[in-house]
Every structure is written in structure tokens, then in C-alpha cells.
Amino acid sequence: MTDSPTVSRRIQVLGILSRYSTAIAATGLAIWGRFLLDPWLHEECPFSLFYLSVLVTAWIGGIGPARFAIVLGSLSAAMFFIRPASSIFIEDFADFLQLSIYVIVNCVATWLFRSAERQRIDAENRSAENQRLSQSLRDADARKDEFLALLAHELRNPLAPIRSGLSLMERNPSAQQSERACQMMRRHTDHLVHLTNDLLDVSRFCRGTIKLEKSRVNLDESIENAVEMSMGLIQEKQHRIHILSPSGPLWVNGDPVRLTQMIGNLLSNAAKYTPHGGRITLRSDVDRQMITISVEDNGIGFPPGEVDHILEPFVQMNMSRTRDHGGLGVGLAIVDRLAGLHGGRLIAHSNGPGLGSCFTLELPSAEIASNVNQSPTHAQSDASNSLSHSVQTDPTETAESRVASNSGPARVSGRRVLLVDDNVDAAQLLADLLRTDGYDVLLAHDGFAALETASQEKTDVIVLDIGLPGLDGLEVARRLRRSPATAMVKLVALSGWASISDRKRGKEAGFDTYLVKPVNYLELRSALETLQSRAEPEMKITRQKADCIPVMY
């Protein structure tokens, strides 16, 4: 097999030879043309056509071959067209002066040609650089717009249940309802604080002002705190978590708050990007003088070529417009930078989309543990046991088909609403508000459950969140419109995406009304009443047409 560098050198040599062959060919043509003109020119203008050969060579072959053409032209003119014939020596001063002018003029011409060529190349390079910078600015502007839209969406999501909770407390200030609403609002307020802290951390990293308060920390405590912080999301998505650790303590010199934050971000990332009922494994160990903490999942994974890209700020592994997994895309970037400040690093690995991912955090050990043999039994932590218990409390109920329909008042004709939102707290609070106004409310928390419920239960209005997991709200609306059983159902979009293009996509999907989170409850109720008032004349017309259909025996 031919060596690649050898082939490259051969190609380079052939290129040089072809360029210099241009000088030989152009000079040969000049000699032939001069012989054709010799009956008319005689010994006059011996260099006339050789000027042209030099310019042609410079244009086709470049400066080096053009200089070679000057030499060939000088020798050819002296040999064939200047006395004494068949000699390169020139005896006549006038002929020598012509030769000198020929050489000087062509040298100046090739120099000017080279300068013009350099200016052209420089101009092309500047143009390419300007285009690159312009594209970079356009990309940055697009990323800014995308991030602002994402930030608005992520802020609206927790604001929606907070606003609904306040409305519920105002309309139905019972102790039980108020306590439950307060608990939900507290959780979503904590989520808002978490988002704000993440943004502040990114800002501190960019400005280089983040500070660590290091001390000797037992990493087991940080792991325990991180698991406790992430358990709400893990339980919500019904994951099973396995925690594997060595028998001895894991000591590091670090900031305990930041260590907990790093591990918690890795767990939250695994929980977000793993489908319901997934598996998450948190493994800690000591390798030489480094402590490794790996979080592995069987989630959506990512292409191996995007390893470095996903550790950048504001990047998500799934960049779909509906943002099934939520978040600002800063969690992994924060872990990566905090790991660097602790003298460690974050390693990302995945075998490809749909094959899960593994993020390994390496930190310098403050003390080599005396016993790092991992327990042979893969026992789950107490948190895992409690998770298993919470998942199995009602084996007939699943996250995909959890529907609450019998707790409200008796169904009133034309006032049955199917409310679909993957944010369980927000959906429950909004359902409670609707029930206080006499609506019969069904609940579903993902797109497939919404389609199943709509096909089995007669509903008059379906309120759909756009960013649903698995099957987004736009696709749910399209499928509802295609089904004869649900084609006439009124559809209300409830979304954190508020741009004109988002509203246009909602209208094209078949939504009758598009509302933006956090929606004012009075606005939602007004939209439902408006849709109901439109539906009543349609129902009367339909009944009249049905009465006029003749019966054939």
C-alpha cells in the first residue's frame, strides 16, 4: 500500500512540473510565431512575442514559471533572431539594449503581477474572514434569541402553578387546599431559585469571580445530599437508582456546597434525559490518587462526536423545539468548570443516540482510602428503597395513564375539560380551579395518555401543554384533528413558548386558542366560555341536520 506522504510529495512535484511546463510551452509557441513573422519582421523586434509568453506564463503558472519564461525567451531570441545566429552571445549594442529592456520590463511586470496576486489573495482572505465573523455574529444572535426564548419558557413553567395556587387560595381558602397549594408553590419557588443560581454561576464563570471555600470533605456526605436533592425528579419519572460505593470514606479537598451541586447536576441530567422507568447508577471509587464519581443511565445518549459540544453552556442533548426535557442547558457546563477549579475534570461518554450516557467526575483524593474494595452486592440506598416503594404503591397506575376524573362535581353538558400537562403540580392546581367553577376535569400527563383518554372519554375542550414528553402537544393536536371521534373537539394550547412563529405553528396544528404560561385563570376561563359559546350553535345545527335525515326501510 502506497505511503500517503509519498503520494502527497509526488502530487506536489507533478504540480510544479506542470506549472514550469507552461513556461516551456509558451516560449515554444512564441518561437514558432516569431518564425512565422520573420519574413516581415526580419531582425526587427526579436523579443516581441516573448513578452506575451511571459505574461501568459505568469497568468497560468505563477511567478516562478514566469521568471523561467524570461530566461527561456532571452536565450531563444539571442539564439534564433539576433546576430550572430545560432549563438547566445550578442555583439550589437542595440540588440543588447533590447535584451536588457526585455528583461527589466518583464521582471517589473512579474513583480506587479505578484503584488496584484497577493492583494487579491489578501482581499479574498479578508472577505472570507469577514464572512466567518458575520456568520459567527449571526449564530451568536440566533443562540441569544434561542436562549432568551428558552429562559422565558423555563421561567413560565414554575410560575404557572404559583399563579394558579394563588388563584385557588383566593377562591377557595380552605386549610387543606391552602396547605397543598403552599407546598406546590414552595417547590416551584425553589426551582426558580435553582434556575437563578445556575445563571449566576455561569455569569461568575464568565467573569472569573467564582470563589471556592475549600475544606477536607467526606464525599459520601456530598453524594447523600445530592441524591436527596435529586430524588424528587427521580421519583417523578419513576427511575430506579443504584448507588455503589467503596467501604471506606472518600476524602477530597473541596467546597462541600459545590461538590453537592456537581453530583446533583449529574443526577438531575440523568433523570431528565432518561425515559420514564429508567435506570440510573451512581458509582464512586478511588483510582490511584483520583476519586471517580460516575453517573450512568440508559437514556437518550448522544453522538460520540458531540462530547465536547454538550459540555458548553446553554447546550442540550436534545435540541428539539418542544424541549421535552426542560432546563437551560447549563448543568453540565457548571460541573465541568467546577471540576476544573477543584483540580479535576468531567468526562462524557456515550455509544450513540438511544444507548444511554455516562458522566465521570474525577477529583484529586485528599487521602487514599485504606479499603476501596467495592461491596459485591449492588444494594440500593435507602433513597432507592423509598423510590421503589413509591413506584409500587399502586401497580395499576402508571405515569402514562394517570387520569383523575371523579373528584369533581357532576358533569355539566358542554363543560367537560381534559387538561394535559407533564407538570403534575401545575395541572392539579389548574384542575382544582376549574372544578370550583363546576367544570368536570380529566387529567393526563403526557401525549399518549391524552390521546387514549380523548378516545375513551367524551370531552368538549382539551387544554394541551406544548412541551409534553414523548409526543409533543403539536403532534397530539394533529392526531386529534385527524381522528373522526375528536376532530370537532375544541383545543386550547397552554405553552411557555410565546413567539409569533410558535403561535403560527399552534394554529397550523389545529388549536383554536393559544395561551401563554403563566396563564391568568380568568383568561383561561374566558377562553373556555368563548369556545363553549361557539360550540353551542354548531351543536344545534348538527341536531337539526340529523332530524332531517330520512329513514329508509
N, C-alpha and C positions, 0 to 999 in steps of 0.2 A: 504494500500500500504506500503511495507516494506521500512523502512528508509534506505537511501543509506549508511550513515556512519555505521549503524548496520551491513549491508551486508558486507561492507568492513572489519569490525572487525572480522566477522565470517570467512571470507575467509582467513584472516591473521592467525587466531587461527588454522584453519584446515591445513594451510601450515606448521605451527610449529609442530603440532601433527604428520603430515606425515613424517617430517624430523626426529623427535625423534623415530617414529615407525621404521625407518630404523635401528637405533641402537639396538632396541629390536629384530628385525627380524635377523639382522646379528649375534647378540650374541646367539640367539636361534639356528641358523644354526651351529655356532661354537660348542655349547654344543652337538648337535646331532652328528656332525662329530667326536668330541673327544670321544664320547661313542663308535662310530663305530671302532675307532682306539685303544680303551682301551685294547683289548686282546693282542695287540702287544706292546703298549707303557707302559701299567700298570700305575705306578705312575711317570714315566719319562715325562718330557716336558709337564707339566699340562697347560701351557699358550700358547702352540704352535699355535693353531688355533685362539686364541683370538687376537693375533697380526693382523692376516688377517682381522678379523671382525672390528677392529678399523680403519684400512686403508680403507676398503670398505665403512664404515660409513662416514669417513671424505670425501671421494670422492663423495659420493651421497648426504649426508645430510648436510655436513659442519662441522665446528669446534666444535660447541656446542654439537651436537649429538655424535661426535667422543669422546669427553670427557665423555659423559654419557656412551658410549660403554666401555670406560676404567673401569669405576666403575662397570658396569654390568659384565664385564669379570673377574675382580678381585674377586667379590663376587661368581660368578659361579664356578671359578676354586677352590676357597677355600672350597666351599660347596660340590662339587662333585668329585674333583680329587686330593685333598690334605688331608692327615690325620690330625686330626680325621675327619672321614666322617660325612656329614650332619651337619657341624659346620663351621662358618665363622672364627673361631679362629685358628691360625697357631701356632703349638708348635715347629716344627723343624726349626732351624735357616736357614738351606739351602733352605727350601721352602719359608721362609720369604725373603731371599735374592733374590730368583727368582721373587717373587711378586714385590719387590722393583725395580728390573731391568725392569720388565714388565711395571710398572707404569712410570718410568723415561723415558724409551725408547719411549713409546707411547706418552708421553707428549712432548718430543723433536720432535717426528715425526709430531704430530699435529701442533706444533709451526712452523716447517719448511713448512708444507703444507699451513698453513695460510699465511706465508710470501710469498710463491710462488704464492698463490692465489691473494694476494694483488698486487704483482708485475705484474701478468697477467692482473688484472683489471686496474692498472695504465697504463700499456702498451696499453691496448685497449682504455682507455680514451684519452691517448696522440695521439694514431693513429686516433681516431675519431676527436679530436681537430685539428690535422694536416690536415685531410681531409676537415674539415669545413673551416679552414683558406685557404687551397688550392682552395676550391670551391669559397670562398669569393674573392680571388685574381683573379680567372678566371672570375667571374661575374663582378668584377670591371674593368678588362681588356676589357671584352665584352662591358660594358657600355661606357668605354672610346672610343673604336672604333666606337660604335654606335653614340656617341655624336659628335666625330670628323666628321663622315660622315654627320650627321645632320647639324653641323655647316657649313661644306663646301656647303651643299645644300642650306641652308638659306642665305649664302653669295652670292652664284652664282645667286640666283633668282633676287635680286635687281641689281646685276652687269650686268645682261643680257640687260635690257633696257637702262642702262647707256652707255654700249658699242655700242648698236645699235643706240642710239641717237647721239653719236659722229660720227659714220659712216655716218648717214643720214645728219648731218650738213656738213661733209666734201664733200659729193657727191652732195648735193642739198642745198646750203647755202642761201636759200630764207628766208626773215624775218619771214614769217608766220610759215614755217616749223621749223626754228631755235627756235622761241619762244615756240612753242608747245613741241619741244624736250627738251628745257631747263626746262620747267615746270615739265615734266615727270622725268627728271634726278634729279631735286631738291627733288621731293617726294621720290624717291628711295634712294637718298643720306641720307635723313632724316631717312629712315627706317634702313639703315646701321648704322647710329649713334645710333638709338634706340637699335639695337641688341648689339652694342658695350657697351653701357651704362648698359644694363642688365647683360652682362658678367662681367663687372667691379663691379657691385653691388654684384653679387654672390661671387666674389673674396674678396670683402671687408667684407662681412658677414663671410666668412670662416676664414679670418684673424682677425676679430673683430675690424676693423679700421673704420667702417662706423660711421659718425657723423651726428647728427640732429641739425638743427638751429631752435629751438622751439620758438614760439610766440603765442599770442592769435589769433586764426584764425576763421573766419566765414566759416563753412564747405560748405555753399551754394556756395561760390565762387569757392572752390575746385571742387565741383560737376559740376558747369558750365564749368570750364576749362577742366575737364576730358571728359565731353560729347563732347566738341568742338574738343578735340584731337582724340577721337574715331569715330567721325562722318564720316570720310572718309571710314573706313572699314564697318561701319553700312550701309552707303548708297550704297557701292559697292555690298553688299549682300542683299540689299533691305529689311532690317529689319524695323520693326516699334518699336519705343522706347517710353515707357511711363515713365514719371518722376513724382513721388508722394512725396511730402514733407510737413512738418508742416508749419503753417503760420508764426511762429516766427523764428529767426535766430538760428543756431546751432553752439555754440561756443566750441572749443576744444583748448587745448594747444598742438601744434604740429608744425612740419615742413611743411609749405604750399606746397613746391615743392613735398615732399614725399607723402603728403596727396592726391594731384592731381594724382601722379603716382599710388598710390594704387587703387584709384577708376577707373582710366583709364585702369589699367591692368585687373580689374574685368570686365569692359565693353568690352574690346578687347577679353578677354577669352570667354565671352558670344557670341560675334559676330562670332568668329572663329568656335565655336563648335555648332552653330545653323544653320540648313539648310536655303537656300535662302528663303526670305519672312517670316522669323520667327518673334517672339515677344520677346522683352526684356523689363523688368520692373525694374526701379531703384527706390527704396523706402528708404526714410530716416525718422527717428523718434527718439524720446527720450524715453528710458525705464529706469525709476528710475534715476540713475546717469550715465547711459551709453547712448551714441548716437549710434544708429544702422543704418548701410547703407547696404541694401541688393540688390543684382543684381540677378534677376531671369530670366530664359529663358526656352524656350520649345525645347531645343536642344537635343543632343545625350545622355546626362546624363552619369551616371557611376554606377557600382555596389556599394551598400551601404558599403560593406566590404572593399572598397578601399579608404575610406575617408581620412585616414592618409597618404596613399601612394601617392595620387595625389598632396599633398602639399610638396612633396620632390622635390629638384631641378632636372631638366632635365627629368621630367616625363610628358607624355602627356596622356590625357584621351583616345585617340585612337592611339595605337602604331603600326598601320599598316605601312608596308614598304613604301607605297607611300606618307605618310604624307599629307593626304588631307588637313589638317587644318593649316599646317605650324607652325612656331615658334620653339623656343628652349626648351620649357617646363620649363621655369624659372619664368614666370609671377606670378603664384600663390605662389610659394615659396618666392618670393620677398615680396609679400603682407603679407604673414604670418609672416615673420621675421620683417618687418617694423611695423606691428601691435603690435608685442611684444615689440618693442622699444618704442612705444607710450603708453604702458601700457594696450593694448587691445588684441584682438585675432581675428582670422579668422575662421569661422565655415562653413563647407561644408556640403551640404545635397543633396541627390538625391534619388528618389524612385526606380531607376533602369535604365538600358540602354534604351534609346529612350523616357524617361519620363521627360527630362529636368533636370535642376540643379538650386540650389540656394546657393549663397555665401554671407554670412552675416559678415560684418566688424563691430566689437564692439570697441568703443573708449570711454575713460572717458570724461565726459562732463565738460567743464570749467565753465559753468553756466547753471543751469536748466532753460530751456525756460519757460516763463510765460504762453504761449499758445501753446500747442502742438497738438491741435485738427487738425486732417487731413482734408483737404478740401474734401467734399463729392463727388465732381465731379472729375473724373480722367482725367483732361485735359492734353493734351500733351504739352510739352515745345515747344518753338519757333523752336528749333532744330528738334523736331519731326514733326512740321508742314512743315518745309522746306524739311524734308525727305519724307513726304507724297507727297509733290508737285513733288519732283524729281522722285519718283516712278511712278507717274501717268501722267507724261508729255507725254508719248506715250504709250497708253494702248495696242497697238498691238504688242509692242516689249517687250520681256522678256529676263532675263539673260540667260535662257537656249537655246534660239534660235536666239540670236542676230547675224546676219550674214551680213557682208559688202562685196559686190561683184561688184558693178557697178561704183566704183570711179576710177578704174584703166584704163589702155589703152585697146584697143580692144584685145580680146583673140587671142593668137597665138597658133596654134596647138601644142600640147605636152608641153605647158608651163603653165598650169593651176594648181595652188597650193592651197590646203586647209591647213590653218595654225590654229592649235588648241592649245590654251594656256589660262589658267584661269587668268593669269596676263595680264589684258587688255592693260596696257601701253606697256609692252614688245611685245605683239602681234601686236599692232598698229604700233609701230616703225619698227618692222621687216617687216611688210606688206608694209609700205611706201618704205623701201629699196628695196624690191623685185619689187615693181611697177616701181621704177625708172629704173630697168633693163628690163622692158617690161613684167614681169610676171602678169598674171591675178590672183588675190589673193582673196580667200574666207576666212572669219574669223568665228571661233566658239570658245566658251569659256568653254565648259565642254564636257564630253564624250558623253552624249546622243545627244547634238546638233551636235557633229561631225558625229555621225552615221546617223542622219537624213539628214544632208547636203550632206554627201557622197552618200547616196542612191538617193537623188533628183538631185544632180548636178554632171555632169561628171568631174572628176578630174584626173590628171595624177600623182601627187605626194601629199601625205598628210604628213605634218610635225606635229608630235604629242608630246606634253609635257607628261611626265610620271605621274607627280603628279597632276592629274586632280581631281576635287571634284566629288563625287558620283560614277563615273565609271572611274577608272584609265586608263592611256594610254596603259598599257599592255593588259587589257581586251578589250579595244577598238580595238587594233591591232588584237587580236584573232578573234573578231567578224567580222572585215573587211575581214580577210582571209577566214573565213567560208562562207561568202556571195558570191555567184557566180558573182554578179554585181561588187564587189570591190576586188575580190581575186587577180587580177593582178595589182592593184594599187601599186605604189612604196611608201614605208613607211620609214620616217626618224624620229628617236627618238631624241627629244630635251629635255635633262634632267639635273638636278642638281646632280643626283647620278652617280658616276663615277667609282665604283669598278669593278673588273673583274666579280664578281657574278652578278652585275647589268647589265653589257653588255651581259652576257650569257642569263639572263632572257629576255632581249630585243630581242636577236636573236631567242630564242625559241618561243617568242610571234609572230614573223613574220616580224620584222623590217629588212629593207635592209641596213640601215646605222644608227649608234648610235653616236650622237654628244652631247658634254657636255657643259652646260652653264658655263660662258658666251661665247657663240659661236662667233668666228670671222666670220663676214658676208662673207668674201671671201671664207672661208672654207665651209660655208653653200651653197654658190652659186656654188662652185666647186663640192660639193656633188650632187646638183641638176642636174648640167650639166652631171656628170658621169652617174647618173641614167637615164637621158634622152638619152644619147648615147647608153646605154644598151637596152633601150626600143625600139629604132627605128628598129634594126634588128628583134626583136620579132614581131613588127607590120607588117614588110614586109613578114615574114614567114607566119603569120596568114592570110594575104590577099592572098598570093599565094595558101594556102590550101583552102581558101574559093572559089577561082576561079576554082578549080579543082573538086568541088562537083557537080556531075551530077544532073540534074533536072528531076524528074520523073513526067509524066503526067498520 
